[in-house]
Amino acid sequence: MSVRRDDLQALLQELIREGGNLWTADACGITRQGTQIPALTHRDAYVSVTDKHRILVIGGLSGDERDVTAVERVASVYAESEAMQAGIAMSFVLSGNPDGLEIDSSTDNGAGGDPTTGYPPVDNFFLDANNPESRYLWRWAIFMAPDAVLEVVSGEVTRWEASDPVGAIGRSLNADSIEPADSMLAALAVGQPSGLGTIPTFRITVSLNQIDTEVGRFLANIAELTAPTKSPARLKLDSRRDRSPLDVARLLADKYGYTLDPLVYTQGVAISGRLRVAELDGTQPSTASDVASLVEPFASNIESTLQDAGGQHLAGLVWCEEMASATGDPRYESLLLGAANLFLGRPLGDPPPVCDHDYRTEDMFFAGAVLGRAFKITGNAQYIDVLARFLLGGDVQQPDGLFWHADDVPFFWGRGNGFAAMGFAETLTYMDDGHPLRSALLSAHKSHLDALRGRQHRSGMLIQLLDDPGSYHEHTVTSMVGYAVARGLRLGWLDESYRGFAESLWNAASERVDDDGGLVDGCGGTGPQVDARAYLDRPATFGFDDRTGNLALWFAVEMERLSRV
């Protein structure tokens, strides 16, 4: 049967029906033409503990429809075999080069790229103009961290290749070494891919009438192992997840929060995070003294600090409340109130003067970070009223609960929804229980969180475009929503039904924080964009990043606080 690109989603659904509840439909990337890279994710693919061997099967990197047919056959054999299912959890990428199915031109993907080579990909995550498939597939496979990866290729002569041809399974299969050296399978098996560990890999080139026999041989070898043998990549993720929130908060506080140039939320939140960690550790006096030196230019020059400042700059003063509490220095409250007053002066419900006119979700957090604290300090209801009316104004939240980026920007950007979640959480933190708008705010907030929970990837991550399943797993929105949920649980406006959501977000985010404070795939600075492609092409930062690090730090602290309730 001929398989073309437009047949892939129907094929995916047919296999899901065959497998019952084995799999969920997934997508592991998006091509330059906007095609989803289809996948089947096993229900045990991301769980922390399983008694099954986890195998990821990849096909169709070549764009050859025969390869897609071959991997479809493997999936069908697995779906029909209860014996296989009892000990093995198989996930599938049906076609790693779906656009290549349309052009029938060797391994070309239609954009000048070749998804069969060029591994490990370097830079341009995930906006590579020629070969985005390699970047999506690489990161998705590594952070699934299966026990092994098997590529299935159609061919008349049966040939096995293995990353360890002299190992027990490689010898049993009479496997050759994997070629070429820059193939995905070869690259997964050396070094520390994406900062994790290696994954054993295998490739079978086989005719359709030999697939059942050869894959059966492979799985029999896997099944002979006395217990699932976790890949080094999975062991690294396990070790990261085993750290406590306080462990993660401490390592992030060692790396972030030591600069404030310029005054901006991406650095100010980290300073606040350092102070919060110090409070948890009982070391606040020394940390506050160090922070005082860092922020002295702002505290001693309030007028110039606030001159021409926008919301993103004023939100960089979130540490003022904590510094006022830690030191008793009145200048910090004066600085915060000066910032808060810049949000006043327009009719209730309109965007405040320092916010953009189009009800951008960024401003929900920027306003919440400043006005809520000003209300706490002064008890002046004007601050909280302006904030509440602003959050409920505009037409940004949609009937499904998610937020557009702005009232004229109809895209469900991940971090945009993170800003909204944090803006509501900050507001509810400071608002009196009896405030007349609290009920409306809480209703909108829960509707939003419920919608986000419904969009959460099985890994626990949230993604760059919430309605585009193949978009990359994005760290900042995961941390921001996690922070909002953990805060709500701790302070009591969310019930225990949200705890699993918070914990799954935390597990996913913490797996993507390395022991040096580097993080995985935080979207770069992003204003309102003209189309979905522009959001998909925003660069994803890997490693040290102020923006991602400060939000992960706040999330870690909030999870630690929640654990102490």
N, C-alpha and C positions, 0 to 999 in steps of 0.2 A: 504494500500500500504506500502510495506517495505521501510524504509528510512535508508540508510547507509551513512557513512562519505563522500564517493565520490559523493553522490547525493546532497549534501548541496548547492553547488554553483549553480547547475541547479535549485534547489528549490528557491533559492534567486532571480534568474533572472525571474523565472515564477511569483513570487509575485510582483516584480517590474513592470512587464507588466500588471498585474491585477490592480495595484494601480496607473497606469499612472505616474504622476509626484509627487506622495506623498513621495517617498523614494529614497534615493541613497544607493547603495550597500556599505557596510562598513565591517570592521573587528575590533573586540574589543580585540584581543589578538592573541597569537601564542602558540601552545602547544609544548611540548618537541619533538614531532615528526615533528614539523614544519607545522602543520595544522593551517590554519586561523580559528579563531572563528567567524562565519558569523553573520552579523547583518544588519538590515534595519534601517537607520536613517531618521527620518521624517524631512521634509524641515524646520519645525519650532523648531526642537529640541534644537538648540543652539542660536536662535535669542534672542536679549535682551528684546523685547516686542512682546507679542502675546496675542490674545484674546482666545486662546485655552488652555484647560487643557492638560498638557504634561504627558504622561504615558509611562514608559518603561516596556515592557513585556519580561520576561525571561523564557526560557524553556530549557529542555534538560540537566540540570546540572547532572542528574542521569546517562546519557548515554543511557537511555531507548528510543528506537525509538518511542514508543507510546507518550512520552512527546513531542518529536519533531513534531509528527503529530498533537498533540493537539494545540501547539502554532501556527503551520501553519494554523490550522482552524481559530483561533482567528484573525490572520492577514488577511485571506481571507474574513471573515465576515466584518472586518473593511474596507477592500478595496471595498467591494460591497455596503457599506452604506454611502450615502452622508450625511445623518442626523448625523451619528457619526462623520464623518470627519469635519462637520461644527463647532463642539465645542470641539473636542478632537484631539490631535496630538499624535499618538502612534508610538513608535519605538520598534524594536524587536531584541532580541538575540535568534536566532532560535535554537541553540544548544551550550550551554555553556561547553559541554564536548564532542566535536566531535570525539575524539579518542576513547572515551568510547562506541560509536556506533559500533565500530569494534570488541570489545572483549566480549560484552554481559556478563559482570561479575560484577553484582551489580552496584556500583557507581564508580568503579575503572576507572582511566583515562589511564591506560596502562603504567604509569611511577611511580606507587606506591602512587599516590595521589588520593584525593577524593574532587572534586570541590563543593560538597554539604555542606562541613563543613570547619572549620578552619578560621572563620572570627571573627574579622578583621585580615587580614594577617599582620604579623610584619616582617620587614626586607626582604632581598633577592628579592627586586624589580629589575628586573623582571626575575631573573635567578634561581629561585627555581627549584631544580632538580626534585622534585616530583609533585609539585602542582602549576605550573605557572598560570594555568587558574584562580585560585582564586585571584591572584595579578592583572592580567590584568582586569578581570571583576570588581573587587573592584574599582580600580582607574577610569576606564572608566565610570562606572555607577555614581560614585560620582560627577565627573566633567561634566557629562551631566546634573546632578542636576535636574531630572524631579520632577514634583509635587507628583508623587507616582510611586512605582515599584510594578508590579504584576507578580508573578511567577505562571505558569500554569503547573500542574502535572496531569498526567493521573491516574485515579482510578475509581473503580466501585461505591464507596460511595462518594457522594458529601460532601465536607467539606470546609468551609471557615476559614482562619486564618488571623489575622490582628495584626499589631504592637500596635494598640490602639483599642482593642476589645470593649471598652465601649464608644468609640466615635460614632458619628452619623452614619457613614458608617458601622463601625464594628457592631453596634447594628442592623442595618437594615439587614445585611447579617447573623446575628446570629453567628458571628465569634468567634473562640477560639483564645487564645494567640498563637503567632508564636513559633514554636519549630523546632530544638533545639536552645539553646541560642547562639551557635557558627555558626548558619546558616547565610548566606549572608543577608537575610531579617531581621533577628533579630538584627544583628550588624549595619545595615544601620540606624536603628531607635533609636540608643542610642548614647550619647556622642557627640563628634565632629569628625566624620569620615574624615580622611585626612585633619584635621584642618578646616573643613567647619561646616556644621550643619547636622541635621538628615534629613531623607527622609521617609515619611510614606510608609509602605509596606503592601502587601496583598498576600495571597497564596490561590489559588483555586485548590483543588483536585476534579476531575470531569471526568465522562465518556464522550466519544466523542459525544454521542447523546444528552448530556445535556449542551454542551459547549455554544451553541448559547444562551440558556435561562439564564444560570448563568452569563456569561460575560455581557449579556444585562442588567441584574440586577445591576451589578457592575457599568457599564457605566451610567446607568440611575441615580444612586446615585451621581456619579461624576457630571453629567450634571445638577443636581438640585442645585448645588452650584451656587450662583449668579454670581460669577466671578472666574477665575482661582485663586486658593489658592496656592501661591508659597511655596515650601518646604523651611525649614530653610537653607538647603544647597544652594538653588538658591538665597535666600535673601543675604547670605554671598557673593556669587559670584557677585551679583549686587552691593553690597556695595564696593567691591574691584574695580570693573570696574568703579564706579562713582568717584574714586579718580583721580585727575589730574595727568598727567605725572610728574609734579614738586613735588606733594605730594609723589609719589612713589620714585622719585629720592632722595628726602630728607631722607626718612626712610631708603633707601638702603645706602646712604652716612653716616648715623649714625652707620651703622653696618660694612661696608666694607671700606678698604683703610687705615687701621691703622697698618698694618704690611708689611714688605718687607723682609721676611726671609723664603726662599732664594729669590734672585732676579729672578723673573719670571713673565710672562705676567699676570697670574691669580691674582696676587696682584698688579702689576704695573698699570693695566688698572683701578682698583678700586681707586687708588690714583689719577689718572687723572680724574676719575669721580667725586671724592670729589672736586677737583679744579674747575671742570665745574659747579657743583652745586653752589659752592661759587660765581662763576662769575655771575650766574643767580640771586643769592640772594643779590649780592653786599657785600659779606663778604669775598672776596678773600684775603685781607691782613692777617687776622687772620688765615685763613685756610692755606695759603702759609707759614706762620711762623711755624705752627704746622708740616706741611709736611717737611719743611726745616730741622727740628730736626730729623725727621724720616729718611730722605735720606742722611743726612750728611756723614755717613760712606762711601757711594758710591761716592758722589761728591768730597770728600777729598782724595779719593784713586782710581783715575780713572784707573790707570794701573792694579791694582789688581782686580778691578771690572770687567774689560774686559777680563782678563786672562782666557782662556779656556771656554769662554761663548759661548753657542749655540744660535740659533735663538730665542728659547722660553725665554731665559734669557734676550737677548738684547731687545726684545719687551717689557720687563718689565720696560724699560726706557721711555715709551711714555709720561710720565709726565714731561720730561725734557723741552720740548717746552713750556708748560704752566708755569713751574716754572721760566724759563728764562724770560718770558714775565711779570710774576707777581712780580719778585724780582730784575731783572736786573743783577743777579749774572752770570758772564760769564762762570762759571764752568759747568753749566748745558748744555750750548751749546757745550762746549768742550767734555763733556761726551757723548752727543748724536752723535756728529761727529766722535768721536773715535769708537763708536759702528757702525756707518754707514760705516766707512772705512773697517771694517771687512767683509762687504758684497762685496767688490770690489776685482778684481784680476783674474777673470776668463773671458773667452770669452763671449760676449753678447749672451744671450739666454740660457746659461748653468746655472744650479743652483748655486747661490753664495756660496762662501767657507764655510760659517757657516750654510748652508742649507743642507738637505739630498740630495742624488744624484738622487732620484726618483721623483722629482717634487711633493712632498707632499703638499697638500692644506694648511696645517698648515703654511708652509713657505711663502705662498702667503700673509698671514696676517703679519707674523713676519717681512718679508722684507718690506711690505708696511708701517708698523707702524714706521719703522726707516728711510728708504730711502726717503720717501716722505717728512718727516719733515726736513731731512738734506738738501734736495733741497730747501725747503722754506727758511731755514736759510741762505744758501750760494748762491743760484742761480746757483750752479754747475750742469750742465746738465748731468754729468756722473751719478749722483745718480738716477735721474728719468729715464734715458735711461736703466741702468742696471735693474731697477725695471720693467719697461714696457716690456723689452725683456724677462725677466724671466716669467712674467705672461702669455705671449703669447707663451712661449716655451713648449716643452713636448707634450704629447698626453693625457692629463688628462681630458679635457672637451670633452664630447661625443656628437655625432650628435644631441641628444635630448636636449642638453643644460646643462645637469647636469654634475657634476664632479665626477670622481673616486677619491678615497682617495689618490692614487698616480698612476704613469703611469703603475705600475705592480701590482696594488691592485684594482681589478675591482668591488668595492663595493661603492654604493652611500650612504656613511655615512652622517647622518644629519649634525653634526658639521663640518665635512670636507667641506661640501658645504657652511656652514656658514663662515668658514675661507676664502674660495674663494670669497664669496660675500663681505666680509669686506676688503679683500686684494685689490679687484678692487675699492671699494668705497674709501679707503684711498688713493690709487694711483690717482684716478680721482679728488680727493679733491685738491691735490697739483700740478697736471700736468697743464701746460699752455693749453689754448684752441687750440692754433695753433700747438701743438706737432704732428709730423707726425704719431704717433701711437695711438693718442687719439681715432680716429674713430674706429680702430680695437678693442681697449679695450672696448669702449662703446658698440659696437655691440656684443661682447662676453658676456659682463656683462648683457645686456638686454635679450639676449637669455637665459642666466642662470636664471635670475629673472622670466622670463616668464615660464620656465620649473618648477621652484619652486612653482609658483602660481598655476600651474596645478596640483601639488602634494599636495597642502595644504588641510588639513583635514577640514571638515565642521565646527569644533569647532574653527578654526583659527590657530590651532597648526600645526607645522611641526613635522616629526616623526624621529625616530632613524635611520631606514633604509628607504630611500625615495621611494624605489620600493617594499617595503614589507608592505602592508597596515595595518597589525595587529601589527606592532612594536609600541613601546610605544611613547606617545606624549612627545617630548623632548624639554626642555626649552632653552638650549643654542642656538640651531640652530634657534629657533623662534626669540630669541632676536637679534641674529647676522644678520639674513636676514632682520629683521625689522629695525635695525640700518642702514643697507646699503640702504634700500628703502627710509627711512625718510631722510637720508643725501642727496640722489639723488634728492628727491623732493625739499628739502630746497635750494640746490645749483643749481638746474635747469637743470641737465642732464636727469632727468626723468620727464615726463609730468604728468598731473593730472590723467591720466588713472591708475596710480599706487597708488593713494591716498587710495582707498578702501583696497588695499592689505596691506598697512602700518597700517591702522586703525584696520583691522581684526587681524593682528599679534599682535598689541599692546593690544587689548582687551583680547586676549587669554593669552598673557604673563602676563599682570597685574592681571588677575584673579588668577594666580598661584604665586603671591607674597603676603605673609601674612603680617600682621601689625607689625611683629617683624623682618622682613627682611628674613624670611625663604622662600624657593622656592620649587617647585614641580618638581622632576624628571629631574635633570640635569645629563647627562652622565658623568661618571668618566673619568679620564685620559685614553686616548686610542691611542695607536700607530697603525700602519697598522696590520690588523688581517688576519688570514689565510682563514677564511670562514665567511659566513653570520651569522652563529650561534654564532660565537665569538663576533660579534657586538651586537647581541641581548642579549647576556649574560653580557655585560658591565654593572656594577651596576649603578642604577639610584639613585642619592642622593636626599633625602627629608629633608628640613630644611636649616640650615646654610651651605653655600658652597661658598668658594672664587671664584671658576671658574664660577659658574652660576650667583652669585651675581654681579660680576664685569661687566659681559656682559649685564645683565638686567639693571644695573645702566647706562651704556653708552646708551642703547636703550631709557631709560626713559628721559635722558637729551636731546637726539636728537629729541624725540617727542615733548618735551617742546620747544626746539628751533624752530622746524617746526611750532608750534602753534603761534609763535611770528612773523612769516614772514608776 
